[in-house]
Amino acid sequence: MSIGTERTETAAATVRTGSADVTAAARDLITGLVAEPWGQVSPSIYETGRLVSLTPWLTGHDRRVDFLTETQRPDGGWGAPDDGYALVPTLSATEALLSVLVRSDASEPDGPTARAARGGLDRLHVLLPGGRGPELPDMPAIELIVPSLVELINKHLGALAARSSRRVPLPEGMDGAKLTVIRRLLTSGIEPPQKLMHALEVAGEVARGLPQAHPEPTGTIGASPAATAAWLGDRPPSDPSAPARWYLETVAATHGGPVPVGFPLTVFERGWVLAWLERAGVPFVAPPELVLSLTAPLRADGTPAAAGLPADADTTAGALYALALLGAPHRPDPLWEYETSTHFCTWQGEDGYSLTTNAHVLEAFGEYLASVGTNRLGADAAGRYADTIDKVSGWLCQQQQADGSWTDRWHASPYYATACCALALDRFGGERCAPAVERARQWVLGRQRPDGSWGRWHGTAEETAYAVQVLLLPRPGRDEPRARAEARFAAASAARTVLEHDLGRPTADRSCDPPLWHDKDLYHPTAIVRAAVIAALHLISSRRPPRPGK
């Protein structure tokens, strides 16, 4: 494919699946990447709650309060149906609503804000009974966020003593020791790790005007509305042109008050969208400015997801993979900054590991080697790339679950992790990884819901799109034709019942889609997920899946 031109082999006719115009949808999606350069992402309960508490002066405050009361579940909590995922958003929303009551002296004790706050407290006493609570997911800074919010809630309950319930405990096994260390580090004047800036709000009063924190050109601190709000404090800045203030005003305007958990996410979004469309063979034009936006941030240590965040292997690999697919390959050498003895870390000093980061690293090295070829690289360089591909492939196969799936720290759904790992291994893992890919395909095939969808908690278009790609993207193996036909028929069923409906929905409706991606709160990257749906529909339409046995 040449950048900026349609691919002649696929652009001859518009691809349609039922009423869904896949080519037009891809064109609109690419147009949106240019029109909304900071990205498209759902509002966050956690992050919106922090702005309610930290910056009540900011435009849209009342709408943010309404957002919290309107998104409360009937059981009094917020967020995903899983109690572990519900804890952080429930803590944040409850604390935010209590802060409103404290500032207003609870002038409306029976109003919606007070009722929602009481419901949140009741739910927290179920989630945090003083003993073993829910198993907490592996979310960024959760060990700092939970103690900081519990501390604030109990402070508010003290101020509202006449109407307070019993104090909120910490989860079993968690204390505030690490939070205390972080706050001391910040007050000492020592330059903190850049990734800590993303959750600067946990520092409390220490965060306000912190000298070590400096707004990026976009105005953000740590690519986070909450961190930026904590740095500004509860009064508007004296300088009306303060970049941090206008960053918050800009972000708040995106959803009319509520804000996302991480913003902007320019490189992260563009790399994933372009790569997923290209990998599936969707016809589209790649505007040169999008390609340039992936190359410009590349440094010796890679690229960050956005200004204000440190470079990381996941975003770097995604950008490099997209560039190689688009015909603009760049050496993946920056990724070696993240190599360990067994795998690749997401960033230096990472606790744990990410399987999907390693799957993306495998794609970045594999696609670069395939694009450039060993002759142009020379034997030594090509050998090192090949050794890296072999190392990561073997490690990923070892991490596969017994049932054929994979799970990961950056997404709540195993369908995302399984798609990332299975597709990378199928393309670049060689014959030794073929059994792992087939086990993944069988796992997906056996978990389809009666309505044709797939999903962890319930069927979603996003997870269905990942499942379809696992079924249709791997190269045909040596299994019986009937098994392949069953996979194609399952994918076609998903298109009819889930994917076409999703593609036909107005963009404005997508902020309500279930968030599944990990940050401080779960979030839904609208453009990225839409790319996955478009890719799945294109694969279905181009394969013309038959009914099994026909």
C-alpha positions in Angstrom: 0.0 0.0 0.0 1.2 3.5 -0.8 0.5 6.2 1.8 -2.3 8.5 0.8 -3.7 6.4 -2.0 -6.4 3.7 -2.1 -5.3 0.2 -2.5 -6.4 -0.8 -6.0 -7.0 -4.5 -5.2 -9.6 -3.7 -2.6 -11.0 -0.3 -3.6 -12.8 -1.4 -6.7 -16.1 -1.9 -4.9 -17.5 -0.8 -1.6 -17.6 -3.7 0.8 -21.0 -4.2 2.4 -22.2 -6.6 5.2 -25.9 -6.3 5.3 -26.7 -2.6 5.8 -23.3 -1.8 7.1 -21.1 0.1 4.7 -17.7 -0.9 5.9 -15.6 1.2 3.6 -17.6 4.4 4.4 -17.3 3.6 8.1 -13.5 3.3 7.8 -13.4 6.5 5.9 -15.4 8.3 8.6 -13.2 6.8 11.3 -10.0 8.1 9.7 -11.6 11.5 9.2 -12.4 11.5 12.9 -8.8 10.8 13.8 -7.8 14.0 12.0 -10.8 16.1 13.3 -10.3 15.0 16.9 -6.5 14.8 17.3 -6.6 14.4 21.1 -8.6 11.2 20.7 -12.1 9.7 21.3 -12.7 8.1 24.6 -15.6 7.6 27.1 -16.1 9.7 30.2 -14.7 8.2 33.4 -16.6 8.0 36.7 -13.3 8.1 38.7 -11.8 11.0 36.9 -15.1 13.0 36.8 -15.4 12.5 40.5 -12.0 13.9 41.1 -12.8 17.1 39.2 -16.1 17.5 41.2 -14.0 17.3 44.4 -10.9 19.2 43.3 -12.0 21.9 40.9 -15.6 23.0 41.7 -14.9 26.3 39.9 -14.4 24.6 36.5 -17.0 25.0 33.8 -19.5 22.1 33.9 -19.4 21.4 37.6 -23.2 20.9 38.0 -23.2 18.6 34.9 -20.4 16.5 36.5 -22.4 16.1 39.7 -25.5 15.1 37.6 -23.4 12.6 35.7 -22.4 10.9 38.9 -25.9 10.7 40.3 -27.3 9.5 36.9 -24.7 6.7 36.5 -25.1 5.2 39.9 -26.3 1.6 39.8 -29.4 0.4 41.7 -27.1 -1.3 44.3 -25.6 2.1 45.2 -22.3 1.5 43.4 -20.7 2.7 40.2 -18.7 1.1 37.4 -18.5 -2.5 36.2 -20.7 -5.3 37.6 -17.6 -6.9 39.0 -17.1 -5.8 42.6 -13.3 -5.5 42.2 -13.7 -3.1 39.3 -16.5 -1.3 41.0 -14.5 -0.2 44.1 -12.4 2.7 42.7 -15.3 4.4 40.8 -17.6 3.9 43.8 -15.0 5.4 46.1 -14.4 8.4 43.8 -18.1 9.1 43.2 -19.0 8.8 46.8 -16.1 11.1 47.9 -17.0 13.6 45.3 -20.7 13.8 46.3 -19.7 14.0 50.0 -17.4 16.9 49.1 -20.4 18.7 47.5 -22.4 18.2 50.7 -19.6 19.5 52.9 -19.2 22.6 50.8 -22.9 23.3 50.8 -23.3 22.3 54.4 -25.7 19.6 53.2 -28.4 22.2 52.7 -30.6 19.5 50.9 -30.2 16.4 53.0 -32.9 14.6 51.0 -31.8 15.8 47.6 -30.3 13.6 44.8 -26.7 14.3 45.8 -27.3 13.3 49.4 -29.3 10.2 48.5 -26.6 9.1 46.0 -23.9 9.7 48.6 -25.7 7.6 51.2 -26.2 4.9 48.6 -22.5 4.9 47.8 -21.6 4.6 51.5 -23.9 1.7 51.9 -22.4 0.0 48.9 -18.8 0.6 50.2 -19.7 -1.1 53.5 -20.6 -4.1 51.4 -17.5 -3.9 49.3 -15.2 -3.1 52.3 -16.7 -5.0 55.3 -13.5 -4.7 57.3 -12.5 -8.2 56.3 -11.7 -9.7 53.0 -13.2 -7.6 50.3 -13.4 -8.2 46.5 -10.3 -9.2 44.6 -8.9 -6.0 43.2 -7.9 -5.9 39.5 -4.4 -4.9 38.4 -5.1 -1.2 37.7 -2.5 1.6 37.6 -1.9 3.2 41.0 -4.8 1.3 42.7 -2.7 0.8 45.8 -2.4 4.6 46.1 -5.9 5.6 44.9 -7.9 3.5 47.3 -6.1 4.7 50.5 -6.3 8.3 49.4 -10.0 8.1 48.7 -10.8 6.3 51.9 -8.9 8.9 53.8 -10.9 11.7 52.1 -14.3 10.0 52.7 -13.6 9.5 56.4 -12.6 13.1 56.6 -15.9 14.2 55.1 -17.8 11.9 57.4 -16.1 13.6 60.3 -17.3 17.0 59.0 -20.8 15.6 58.6 -20.8 14.0 62.0 -24.5 14.5 62.7 -25.4 12.5 59.6 -22.5 10.2 59.1 -22.4 6.4 59.1 -19.5 4.4 60.4 -16.1 5.0 58.9 -15.0 3.2 55.7 -12.2 0.7 56.2 -9.4 -0.2 53.8 -9.4 -3.5 52.0 -7.8 -6.4 53.8 -4.0 -6.3 53.2 -3.9 -2.7 52.1 -2.6 0.2 54.1 -1.5 3.8 53.5 2.2 3.2 54.0 3.1 3.5 50.3 1.0 6.6 49.9 2.8 8.2 52.8 6.2 7.4 51.2 5.0 9.0 47.9 3.9 12.1 49.6 7.2 12.5 51.5 9.0 12.0 48.2 7.1 14.8 46.6 7.6 17.2 49.5 11.3 16.5 49.5 11.7 18.2 46.1 13.2 15.0 44.5 12.1 14.6 40.9 9.5 11.8 40.9 9.0 9.1 38.3 7.1 10.6 35.3 4.5 7.8 35.5 3.6 9.0 39.0 2.4 12.3 37.5 -0.5 10.5 35.9 -2.0 9.9 39.4 -0.7 13.1 41.1 -4.1 13.6 42.7 -3.3 10.9 45.3 -0.8 13.3 46.8 -3.6 15.5 48.3 -2.6 19.0 49.3 1.0 18.2 48.3 0.0 18.2 44.7 -1.2 21.8 44.6 1.4 23.8 42.6 4.0 21.0 43.0 7.2 22.6 41.7 8.4 19.3 40.1 5.3 19.2 37.9 5.1 21.3 34.8 2.3 21.5 32.3 3.0 20.0 28.9 2.4 22.0 25.7 -1.1 20.7 25.8 -1.5 22.1 29.3 -1.8 18.7 31.0 -0.1 17.3 34.0 0.4 13.6 33.4 -2.1 13.3 30.6 -4.8 13.2 33.3 -7.6 15.7 34.1 -7.5 14.6 37.8 -3.8 15.1 38.1 -4.1 18.5 36.4 -7.0 19.5 38.7 -5.0 18.4 41.7 -2.1 20.6 40.6 -4.3 23.6 40.1 -6.3 23.3 43.3 -9.8 24.4 44.3 -9.5 27.9 43.1 -9.1 29.2 39.5 -5.5 30.2 38.6 -4.8 33.9 38.9 -3.5 33.9 35.3 -6.6 33.6 33.1 -4.4 32.2 30.3 -2.9 29.3 32.4 -2.5 26.3 30.0 -3.5 23.9 32.7 -6.8 25.7 33.2 -7.5 25.6 29.4 -6.6 22.0 29.2 -9.3 21.2 31.7 -11.8 23.5 30.0 -11.1 21.7 26.7 -11.4 18.3 28.2 -14.6 19.1 30.1 -16.2 20.4 26.9 -15.6 17.1 25.1 -18.5 15.4 26.9 -20.3 18.5 28.2 -18.8 18.3 31.8 -17.7 14.7 32.5 -14.1 13.9 31.6 -12.1 10.8 30.5 -9.5 9.1 32.6 -6.5 9.7 30.3 -6.3 12.5 27.7 -5.0 13.1 25.1 -4.2 9.6 23.7 -3.1 10.6 20.2 -0.3 8.2 19.4 -1.9 5.3 21.2 -5.2 5.7 19.4 -3.8 6.3 15.9 -1.4 3.4 16.0 -4.0 0.9 17.0 -6.7 2.2 14.6 -4.4 2.2 11.5 -2.8 -1.1 12.3 -6.0 -3.0 12.9 -7.7 -1.7 9.8 -4.6 -2.5 7.6 -4.1 -5.9 9.2 -7.7 -6.9 8.3 -7.3 -5.6 4.7 -9.9 -2.8 5.1 -9.6 -0.3 2.2 -8.8 3.2 3.5 -6.5 6.2 2.8 -3.8 6.9 5.4 -3.4 10.7 5.4 0.3 11.7 5.6 -0.3 13.8 8.7 -1.4 10.6 10.6 1.7 8.8 9.5 3.9 11.7 10.5 2.1 11.9 13.9 3.4 8.3 14.6 7.0 9.0 13.5 7.5 12.4 15.1 7.3 11.3 18.7 9.7 8.4 18.3 12.8 8.7 20.5 15.7 6.5 21.5 13.5 5.1 24.2 10.3 4.9 22.1 7.2 7.0 22.3 4.7 7.8 24.9 0.9 7.4 24.5 0.6 11.2 24.9 2.5 14.2 26.2 2.8 14.0 29.9 3.4 10.2 30.1 6.6 8.3 29.9 7.5 6.3 26.8 6.4 2.7 27.0 6.9 -0.5 25.0 3.2 -1.0 24.3 2.6 2.3 22.6 6.0 2.2 20.9 5.3 -1.3 19.5 1.8 -0.3 18.3 3.2 2.8 16.5 6.1 0.8 14.9 3.8 -2.0 13.8 1.4 0.5 12.2 4.2 2.2 10.4 5.6 -1.0 9.0 2.1 -2.1 7.8 1.6 1.3 6.1 4.9 1.0 4.2 6.9 3.4 6.3 8.9 0.9 8.5 11.1 2.3 11.3 13.7 0.2 13.1 12.2 -1.3 16.2 15.5 -0.9 18.1 14.0 1.4 20.8 12.0 -1.6 22.1 15.3 -3.2 23.3 15.2 -0.6 26.1 12.4 -2.7 27.6 13.9 -6.2 27.1 14.3 -8.4 30.2 15.9 -11.9 30.4 12.6 -13.5 29.5 10.2 -11.0 27.9 9.7 -7.3 27.4 8.4 -5.0 30.2 5.9 -2.2 29.5 8.2 0.3 31.2 11.4 0.1 33.3 10.6 -1.1 36.8 7.2 -2.5 36.0 5.6 -4.7 38.6 4.4 -7.8 36.9 4.2 -8.0 33.1 1.8 -7.6 30.2 1.1 -10.3 27.7 -0.4 -7.9 25.1 2.6 -5.6 25.3 4.7 -8.6 24.3 2.3 -9.6 21.6 2.6 -6.1 20.2 6.4 -6.2 20.5 6.3 -9.4 18.5 4.3 -7.7 15.8 6.6 -4.7 15.6 9.7 -6.8 15.2 8.0 -9.4 12.9 6.4 -6.9 10.6 9.6 -4.8 10.3 11.6 -7.8 9.4 9.0 -8.9 6.9 8.8 -5.4 5.4 12.5 -4.7 5.0 13.9 -8.2 4.4 17.1 -9.8 5.6 19.1 -8.7 2.6 18.7 -5.0 3.3 19.4 -5.5 7.1 22.4 -7.7 6.9 22.9 -11.1 8.6 23.8 -9.8 12.1 20.8 -7.4 12.4 18.4 -9.8 10.9 19.6 -12.5 13.2 19.1 -10.4 16.3 15.6 -9.5 15.1 14.8 -13.2 14.4 16.1 -14.2 17.8 13.9 -11.6 19.5 10.9 -12.9 17.6 11.7 -16.4 18.6 12.1 -15.4 22.3 8.9 -13.5 22.6 6.9 -16.1 20.7 8.1 -18.9 23.0 7.3 -16.8 26.1 3.8 -16.0 24.9 3.0 -19.7 24.2 4.2 -20.5 27.7 1.7 -18.0 29.2 -1.4 -19.4 27.5 -4.1 -20.7 29.9 -5.0 -24.3 29.9 -8.3 -23.6 28.2 -6.6 -21.8 25.3 -7.1 -18.2 26.3 -4.9 -15.4 27.5 -5.6 -12.6 30.1 -3.8 -9.3 30.5 -3.3 -6.4 32.9 -4.4 -3.7 30.3 -7.9 -5.1 29.6 -10.7 -6.6 31.5 -11.7 -9.1 28.8 -9.8 -12.2 27.9 -11.0 -11.8 24.3 -8.8 -8.8 23.8 -5.7 -10.5 25.2 -6.5 -13.7 23.3 -6.9 -11.9 20.0 -3.6 -9.9 20.6 -1.6 -13.0 21.4 -3.2 -15.5 19.0 -2.9 -13.2 15.9 0.7 -12.2 16.7 1.7 -15.8 17.1 -0.1 -16.9 14.0 1.6 -14.3 11.9 5.1 -14.4 13.3 5.4 -17.4 15.7 6.0 -20.1 13.1 4.8 -23.7 13.1 5.7 -24.4 16.8 3.1 -21.8 17.8 0.3 -23.2 15.5 -1.1 -25.5 18.3 -1.4 -22.5 20.6 -3.3 -20.5 17.9 -5.6 -23.5 17.3 -6.4 -23.8 21.0 -7.3 -20.1 21.1 -9.6 -20.5 18.2 -11.3 -23.5 19.8 -11.7 -21.6 23.1 -13.4 -18.7 21.2 -15.6 -21.1 19.2 -16.8 -22.8 22.4 -17.8 -19.6 24.2 -20.2 -17.9 21.8 -23.4 -16.7 23.4 -26.9 -17.7 22.0 -27.3 -14.3 20.5 -24.1 -14.6 18.5 -22.0 -12.4 20.7 -19.0 -12.9 23.0 -18.2 -11.1 26.2 -16.9 -11.5 29.8 -19.9 -10.1 31.6 -22.4 -9.9 28.8 -22.1 -9.8 25.0 -20.5 -6.7 23.6 -19.6 -5.6 20.1 -16.0 -5.0 21.1 -15.4 -8.4 22.4 -17.3 -10.0 19.6 -15.0 -8.2 17.1 -12.0 -9.7 18.8 -13.5 -13.2 18.8 -14.3 -12.9 15.0 -10.8 -11.9 14.3 -9.4 -14.9 16.2 -11.7 -17.1 14.1 -11.0 -15.6 10.7 -7.6 -13.9 10.6 -5.3 -16.9 11.4 -4.0 -18.7 8.3 -5.8 -21.9 7.4 -4.3 -24.9 9.2 -4.4 -28.6 8.6 -7.7 -29.1 10.5 -10.8 -30.5 8.8 -12.7 -28.1 6.4 -15.8 -28.6 8.5 -14.1 -27.0 11.6 -13.2 -24.0 9.5 -16.7 -23.8 8.2 -18.0 -23.8 11.7 -15.8 -20.9 12.6 -16.9 -18.9 9.6 -20.5 -19.6 10.3 -20.1 -18.4 14.0 -18.5 -15.2 12.8 -21.3 -14.6 10.3 -23.8 -15.1 13.1 -22.0 -12.4 15.1 -22.1 -10.0 12.2 -25.9 -10.3 11.8 -26.8 -10.0 15.5 -24.1 -7.7 17.0 -21.6 -6.1 14.7 -23.9 -4.6 12.1 -26.1 -3.2 14.7 -23.1 -1.6 16.5 -21.7 -0.1 13.3 -25.0 1.5 12.5 -25.4 3.3 15.8 -24.8 7.1 16.0 -21.3 8.0 17.3 -22.9 9.9 20.1 -24.3 6.7 21.6 -20.9 5.1 21.9 -20.0 6.9 25.2 -22.4 4.5 26.8 -20.6 1.4 25.6 -19.2 -0.8 28.4 -15.6 0.3 29.3 -13.2 -2.6 29.4 -9.7 -1.0 29.0 -7.5 -0.5 32.1 -6.4 2.8 33.4 -7.1 4.3 36.8 -10.7 3.5 35.9 -12.1 1.3 33.1 -12.5 3.3 29.8 -13.8 2.8 26.3 -11.5 4.1 23.5 -14.3 4.7 21.0 -12.2 5.0 17.8 -10.0 2.0 18.6 -13.0 -0.2 19.3 -14.8 1.0 16.2 -11.7 0.0 14.2 -12.0 -3.5 15.7 -15.6 -3.8 14.7 -15.0 -2.5 11.1 -12.1 -5.0 10.8 -14.3 -7.9 11.9 -17.1 -7.0 9.5 -14.7 -6.7 6.6 -13.2 -10.1 7.4 -16.7 -11.6 7.4 -17.8 -10.0 4.2 -14.6 -10.9 2.3 -14.6 -14.5 3.4 -18.3 -15.1 2.5 -18.8 -17.7 5.3 -20.9 -20.7 4.4 -23.2 -22.6 6.7 -21.5 -25.7 8.2 -22.0 -28.8 6.2 -22.9 -27.0 3.0 
